[in-house]
Amino acid sequence: MSTRRLRILHVGKFYPPHMGGMETYLQVVCRGLQHHHDVEVLVASDTPHDDISQDEGIKVVRAGTRFTLASTSFCRGMIRRIRESNADIIHLHMPNPSATLAYLIARPTAKLVITYHSDIVRQKILGRAIAPVLDAALKRAAAIITTSPQYLATSPTLQPHLDRCQVLPYGIPIESFSRVNAEGISAIRERFGSRIVLSVGRLIYYKGFDVLIRAMKDVEGHLLIVGDGPMGAELQQLITGQGLQNRVTLLAEVQNDEIVDYYRASDVFALASIARSEAFGIVQLEAMACGVPVVNTALDSGVPYVSLDGQTGLTVPPGDAAALAGALDRLLNDDDLRAKYGQAGRERVNTEFTSEVMTRRMLELYDEITALN
């Protein structure tokens, strides 16, 4: 790998402590890279004011948000900061329409790398409106990262740019999921019972939590949903309406340093997502790292690529509450199968999806594009 320290600017939506899979990924990537290169982060602030801080030696600039449109933050100073970054590589995380537009207006001379996290799925009018902007940025990219072979094969946006696309899956810091807090695990099991189904994610439509809740009518166990979001009240009404108060509990957001206890206390992890907005499902990796088998859905995205049907868990059709219930019951009722899938999942993460593997692959990619004239 190159011995020259590059200046790398990562441009994303938000950064921890803002919760979310994309945000956690950005932090893990930057913490791994900063041992080799000079890394800065540029994201949106939750407030109208700029904020500059440090995260383990990484400069994090949160640009003040002027306004929000279609869940996209438009930030003051974003164009100027990109133009004046003096970076060797600008690494843009998409979809992020406002930052993508800011990059195109700024027209920096740095090499461009794009991590393409997801298509714009539900906001079809927005998607059509900004398609030329996204395509213009993709054309300028020296390399485009997608996180699974399936997403690369099924994204219409990426098809004209396949010659510069590379699959580089997400990775997680294994050490963060290796600790065992027996007291915390015992307290969760004492409160919720010995047959725990866990699901983690923002309470939004594509996560399929409504399907998962309905499935619990036919599952002997207790579902814990960790997360917050706009569908919280609606999901609680569904739980009450279905008479599932003793089988389903909505928990508020649990911080990353506490979530491991919930993974380790659970018997099965469920990812019931119903749309390809769920491009990968990092939470599957977290569960697998803790030795928990996964029930996921057969989306045309990276979801079934992460946890493999019949190897690390079970895969069911999206939106099928009956199939979901059957898979959950099968695993809850079979200790040996849970142990087999759980062990296989842990081994898969250790081999393919660690932060170290992800960092090494990204460093190799940076070397490749900076070696080109």
C-alpha positions in Angstrom: 0.0 0.0 0.0 1.0 3.6 -0.6 3.3 5.2 2.1 2.2 8.7 1.1 -0.4 10.1 3.4 -3.3 11.3 1.3 -5.7 14.1 2.2 -9.2 12.5 2.0 -12.5 14.4 2.5 -15.5 12.2 3.2 -18.8 13.9 2.4 -21.9 12.3 4.0 -25.3 13.1 5.3 -24.7 13.0 9.1 -22.2 11.6 11.5 -22.5 9.9 15.0 -23.8 10.5 17.5 -26.5 10.9 14.9 -27.9 7.3 14.8 -28.2 5.2 11.6 -26.5 2.6 9.5 -25.0 5.0 7.0 -23.7 7.2 9.8 -22.1 4.3 11.7 -20.5 3.1 8.5 -19.0 6.5 7.8 -17.5 6.6 11.3 -16.0 3.1 11.1 -14.5 3.8 7.6 -12.9 7.1 8.7 -11.5 5.7 12.0 -9.9 2.9 10.0 -8.5 5.1 7.3 -7.1 7.8 9.6 -4.3 5.5 10.7 -3.0 5.7 7.1 -4.1 9.0 5.7 -5.3 12.5 6.8 -9.1 12.2 7.0 -11.7 14.9 7.3 -15.5 14.6 7.4 -18.1 17.1 6.0 -21.7 16.4 6.9 -24.9 18.3 7.7 -25.6 19.7 11.1 -28.8 19.1 13.0 -28.9 22.8 13.6 -28.6 26.0 11.6 -25.1 26.5 13.0 -21.7 25.2 12.0 -20.0 22.8 14.4 -16.4 21.6 14.2 -15.2 18.7 16.4 -12.7 15.9 16.6 -13.4 12.2 16.6 -10.3 10.1 17.4 -8.2 12.5 15.5 -10.7 13.0 12.6 -11.8 16.5 12.0 -15.6 16.5 11.6 -17.3 19.6 10.1 -21.0 19.8 10.5 -22.3 22.5 8.2 -25.2 24.5 9.4 -28.5 23.5 7.8 -30.3 26.3 6.0 -33.5 24.3 5.3 -34.6 20.7 4.7 -36.5 19.5 1.6 -37.6 15.9 1.0 -35.5 14.7 4.0 -32.4 16.4 2.4 -30.5 19.0 4.4 -29.2 22.0 2.4 -26.2 23.5 4.2 -24.6 26.8 4.1 -20.9 26.7 3.2 -21.0 23.2 1.7 -19.9 24.3 -1.7 -17.1 26.5 -0.3 -15.8 23.8 2.0 -15.6 21.3 -0.8 -13.9 23.7 -3.2 -11.3 24.8 -0.5 -10.7 21.3 0.9 -7.3 20.8 -0.8 -8.1 17.1 -0.8 -6.4 14.4 -2.9 -9.6 12.4 -2.8 -13.2 13.4 -2.2 -15.2 10.5 -1.1 -18.9 11.2 -1.6 -21.6 9.1 0.0 -24.8 8.8 -2.1 -27.8 9.2 -2.2 -27.2 12.8 -0.9 -28.7 15.2 -3.4 -27.6 18.4 -1.8 -24.0 17.4 -1.2 -23.8 15.9 -4.8 -25.0 19.2 -6.2 -22.6 21.1 -4.0 -19.7 18.9 -5.3 -20.7 19.6 -8.9 -20.9 23.3 -8.4 -17.6 23.4 -6.5 -15.8 21.4 -9.3 -12.8 20.4 -7.2 -9.8 18.9 -8.9 -9.5 16.0 -6.4 -10.1 12.4 -7.5 -13.7 11.4 -6.8 -14.8 8.2 -5.1 -18.5 7.5 -4.6 -20.0 5.0 -2.2 -23.4 4.3 -3.7 -25.4 3.2 -0.7 -28.9 3.0 -2.2 -31.2 4.0 -5.0 -33.8 6.6 -4.3 -36.8 4.2 -4.1 -39.9 5.8 -2.7 -39.4 9.5 -3.6 -40.0 8.8 -7.3 -40.6 12.5 -8.2 -37.4 13.6 -6.4 -35.5 10.7 -8.0 -36.5 11.7 -11.5 -35.7 15.4 -10.8 -32.2 14.8 -9.5 -31.3 11.9 -11.8 -29.2 14.1 -14.1 -27.3 15.4 -11.0 -26.5 11.9 -9.8 -25.5 10.8 -13.2 -23.2 13.8 -13.7 -21.4 13.0 -10.5 -21.2 9.3 -11.3 -19.6 10.1 -14.6 -16.9 12.1 -12.8 -16.1 9.3 -10.4 -12.7 7.5 -10.6 -14.3 4.6 -8.7 -17.8 3.8 -7.6 -18.3 1.5 -4.6 -21.4 -0.6 -4.1 -21.8 -2.9 -1.1 -23.0 -6.1 -2.6 -23.0 -7.9 -6.0 -26.8 -8.0 -5.9 -27.2 -4.3 -5.6 -24.8 -3.6 -8.4 -26.7 -6.0 -10.6 -30.1 -4.5 -9.9 -29.5 -0.8 -9.7 -30.6 0.9 -12.9 -28.7 4.0 -12.0 -25.4 2.1 -11.9 -25.7 0.2 -15.2 -24.1 2.9 -17.4 -21.1 3.1 -15.0 -20.2 -0.6 -14.5 -16.7 -0.2 -15.8 -15.8 1.8 -12.6 -17.9 0.0 -10.1 -16.4 -2.2 -7.4 -18.1 -4.3 -4.7 -16.7 -3.4 -1.3 -19.1 -4.7 1.5 -19.6 -3.0 4.8 -17.5 -4.1 7.7 -18.0 -3.7 11.5 -15.5 -3.5 14.4 -15.7 -7.0 15.7 -14.2 -6.0 19.1 -17.2 -3.9 19.8 -19.4 -7.0 19.7 -17.2 -9.4 21.5 -17.8 -8.4 25.1 -20.2 -10.4 27.2 -22.1 -8.5 30.0 -23.7 -11.4 31.8 -25.6 -9.1 34.2 -27.0 -7.0 31.4 -28.0 -10.0 29.4 -29.6 -11.6 32.4 -31.6 -8.5 33.2 -33.1 -8.4 29.7 -34.0 -12.0 29.7 -35.6 -11.7 33.2 -37.7 -8.8 31.9 -38.8 -10.2 28.5 -38.5 -14.0 28.8 -36.3 -16.7 27.3 -37.6 -16.7 23.7 -36.6 -13.2 22.4 -36.8 -12.0 18.8 -34.9 -8.8 18.3 -35.2 -6.2 15.5 -33.2 -3.0 15.2 -33.8 0.0 13.0 -35.5 3.3 12.3 -39.3 3.1 12.5 -40.0 3.8 8.9 -42.1 2.1 6.2 -39.5 0.0 4.4 -38.3 -1.8 7.6 -41.5 -3.9 7.5 -42.1 -3.6 11.3 -45.8 -3.8 10.7 -45.4 -7.2 9.0 -43.1 -8.4 11.8 -45.6 -7.3 14.5 -48.5 -9.2 12.7 -46.3 -12.3 12.5 -45.9 -12.3 16.3 -49.6 -13.3 16.6 -48.4 -16.8 15.6 -45.0 -16.9 17.4 -44.5 -18.0 20.9 -41.9 -15.5 22.0 -41.3 -11.8 22.7 -40.3 -9.3 20.0 -38.2 -6.3 21.0 -37.9 -3.5 18.4 -35.1 -1.1 19.1 -35.3 2.2 17.4 -37.2 5.4 16.9 -38.9 7.1 14.0 -42.0 8.6 12.5 -44.0 5.3 12.6 -43.6 4.8 16.4 -47.2 5.8 17.3 -48.7 3.9 14.4 -46.8 0.7 15.3 -47.8 1.0 19.0 -51.5 1.3 17.9 -51.0 -1.8 15.8 -49.5 -3.7 18.8 -52.5 -2.7 20.9 -55.0 -3.4 18.2 -53.7 -6.9 17.7 -53.6 -7.5 21.4 -49.9 -8.1 21.4 -48.8 -5.9 24.3 -47.4 -9.0 26.1 -45.5 -10.2 23.0 -44.1 -7.0 21.4 -42.3 -4.1 23.0 -41.1 -1.0 21.3 -37.9 0.2 22.9 -36.5 3.7 22.4 -33.1 4.1 20.8 -30.4 2.2 22.5 -26.8 3.6 22.2 -24.2 1.5 20.4 -22.3 0.6 23.5 -25.5 -0.9 25.1 -27.0 -2.7 22.0 -24.6 -5.6 22.4 -26.5 -6.8 25.5 -29.7 -7.0 23.5 -28.1 -8.9 20.6 -26.6 -11.4 23.1 -29.9 -11.8 25.0 -31.9 -12.5 21.9 -32.5 -16.0 20.3 -33.2 -14.8 16.8 -32.7 -11.5 14.9 -35.3 -10.4 12.4 -34.9 -8.1 9.5 -38.3 -7.9 7.9 -37.6 -5.1 5.4 -40.1 -4.9 2.4 -38.3 -2.6 -0.1 -34.9 -2.3 -1.6 -34.4 1.0 0.3 -32.9 -1.6 2.7 -29.8 -2.0 0.6 -27.7 -4.1 2.9 -28.8 -4.3 6.5 -25.7 -3.7 8.7 -27.7 -4.7 11.7 -27.5 -8.3 10.4 -23.7 -8.2 10.7 -24.0 -7.0 14.3 -26.4 -9.9 15.2 -24.2 -12.4 13.4 -21.1 -11.2 15.2 -22.9 -12.0 18.4 -23.7 -15.5 17.2 -27.4 -14.8 16.6 -29.2 -16.5 13.6 -31.0 -14.1 11.3 -34.4 -14.2 9.6 -34.3 -11.8 6.6 -36.3 -11.2 3.4 -35.6 -12.0 -0.2 -35.2 -8.5 -1.5 -33.4 -7.7 -4.7 -30.7 -5.9 -2.7 -27.8 -6.9 -0.5 -30.0 -8.1 2.3 -30.0 -11.9 1.4 -26.3 -11.6 0.5 -25.3 -10.7 4.1 -27.1 -13.5 5.9 -27.4 -16.6 3.7 -30.5 -18.7 3.6 -29.9 -22.2 5.1 -26.4 -21.2 6.3 -26.6 -18.3 8.7 -30.3 -18.1 9.0 -33.6 -18.2 7.0 -34.9 -16.0 4.2 -38.6 -15.5 3.5 -40.5 -13.5 1.0 -40.9 -9.8 1.9 -44.3 -8.8 3.3 -45.3 -12.4 4.1 -46.2 -12.4 7.8 -47.1 -16.1 7.8 -43.7 -17.1 6.3 -42.0 -14.8 8.7 -43.8 -16.4 11.7 -42.9 -19.9 10.4 -39.2 -19.1 10.2 -39.1 -17.4 13.6 -40.9 -20.4 15.2 -38.7 -22.9 13.5 -35.5 -21.3 14.9 -37.0 -20.6 18.3 -38.0 -24.3 18.6 -34.6 -25.8 17.4 -31.7 -25.1 19.7 -29.3 -27.0 17.5 -30.2 -25.2 14.4 -29.9 -21.8 16.1 -26.4 -22.8 17.4 -25.4 -24.0 13.9 -26.5 -20.9 12.1 -25.2 -18.6 14.8 -21.7 -20.1 14.6 -21.7 -19.9 10.8 -22.8 -16.3 11.0 -20.0 -15.4 13.4 -17.5 -17.1 11.1 -18.9 -15.3 8.0 -18.5 -11.9 9.6 -15.0 -12.6 10.8 -14.0 -13.6 7.3 -15.8 -11.2 5.1 -17.3 -8.3 7.0 -14.8 -6.9 9.5 -13.8 -3.2 9.6 -10.2 -4.3 9.1 -11.1 -6.1 5.8 -13.1 -3.1 4.7 -10.3 -0.7 5.5 -7.7 -2.8 3.6 -9.9 -3.0 0.5 -10.6 0.7 0.6 -6.9 1.6 0.9 -6.2 -0.7 -2.1 -8.8 1.2 -4.0 -7.3 4.6 -3.1 -3.9 3.3 -4.2 -5.3 2.2 -7.6 -7.0 5.5 -8.4 -4.1 7.8 -7.2 -1.7 5.7 -9.3 -3.6 6.7 -12.4 -2.7 9.9 -14.3 
